[in-house]
Amino acid sequence: MESYCKKCSQVTQHKQHLQEAKDNYPNTFWGGVKKYVVETLLIGENTDMALKKLDEQELVLTCTFCGNKKVENQATELQ
């Protein structure tokens, strides 16, 4: 797949793979409360688990020339 690489400053070939998205809820008491409120009370119990799992994945593109990675879903570069 071709995509623009900031490090190479040109459009280059990229390999793509999925990785776990960062957890939105920190592993603290208030993080647990926030997760419970958002996932149980706001979204509801009957969420589609397959859709939820796909939502927790991020598409990562890796430049084949320099190895620079960027997350496609958020368009942010990883160092």
C-alpha angles and dihedrals in degrees: 000000000000121000138154115270117204093202095052092035092222143076108278139168114278133194115219133209138157124249135180112276118237114272110256092206120067117224094255136103094265091044088057091047091050091049091050093048095046099041100035108028103030103031097030134224097279099068117144105255095204091054090046092051091051088050089057091057126087126202109233121197118202120197110234092212105048103009094237112158128213131179107235096200094059099023091228124138121235120214 
